[in-house]
């Protein structure tokens, strides 16, 4: 795999890799754009939504008060 494919995950890959994520949680974050989730974490490639893995983890740690 190249660097780009290691950095970005599909929703399914993110759910499989991180057990604390659920499909409904990601749908909710994307649809409601909670605290700018869409602009900070998600990238659209055609119909596919890709998640920046590092930005996703930073976003979640910031939401849990881990700053």
Secondary structure as GFF3:
##gff-version 3
##sequence-region A 1 67
A	DSSP	alpha_helix	3	7	.	.	.	ID=ss1
A	DSSP	beta_strand	8	10	.	.	.	ID=ss2
A	DSSP	alpha_helix	11	17	.	.	.	ID=ss3
A	DSSP	alpha_helix	23	32	.	.	.	ID=ss4
A	DSSP	three_ten_helix	34	36	.	.	.	ID=ss5
A	DSSP	alpha_helix	37	40	.	.	.	ID=ss6
A	DSSP	beta_strand	42	45	.	.	.	ID=ss7
A	DSSP	beta_strand	48	52	.	.	.	ID=ss8
A	DSSP	alpha_helix	53	63	.	.	.	ID=ss9
###
